[in-house]
């Protein structure tokens, strides 16, 4: 099944389609790094984008990824099977670097103007516009607009959020596991309000997925919420990186 066909089977509300595209891109980048034995990957998000991403991750139930999202350098150790069919080592260590963390949108725009580089916009919606909802119902764009407007009125917003996030002490996990879909930490969900957002009514289907798919028991809470609305849910839980590299 090709990427465009998979996208059309994901829900249009929230940011499911945008999230899926981001996951594909990350898999391609990390897979290439693993194949070439690169140990460092540089991402270009500035501080303002990191701040909106941080709130977005929290709203989607990825609170444990807070630490990895706010550091200049962060090392992750993934199972080799996530990216390589055959590997000498059981795990792969890769560092992610964010050198633009101390910059905001205005700094980047000044640089582009000074270098006569044409401005462009990223992150356009992949879902149908929903005019009766803020930011067309897209969570990521809603939070990005919120942070941008807050930054205009309170120019210390971005760095206050990032500095505060760095000081938050997270309870160590008994066993560190990464979600094979989004490559974020998988932590146990205790909040009943979050748990009730998952549809557990069809126990026969859930039992089938648990016994007949590769990643059902490994996927994090946030990815489960994306997949539960898809009519091709079984294929989603048999996520294979090679399939999503098809053109």
Buried (B, 14 or more C-beta within 10 A) or exposed (E): EEBEEBBEBBBBBBBBBBBBBBBBEBBBBBBEBBEEEEEEBEBEBBBBBBBBBBBBBBBBBBBBBBBBBBBEEBEBEBBBEBBBEEBEEEEBEBBBBBEBBEBBBEBBEEEEEEEEEEEEEEBEBBBEEBEEEEBBBBBBBBBBBBBBEBBEEEEEBBBEBBEEBEEEEEEEEEEEEBBBBBBBBBBEBEEEEBEEEEEEEEEEBBEBBEEEBEBBEBBBBBBBBBBBBBEBBBBBBBBEBEEBEEE
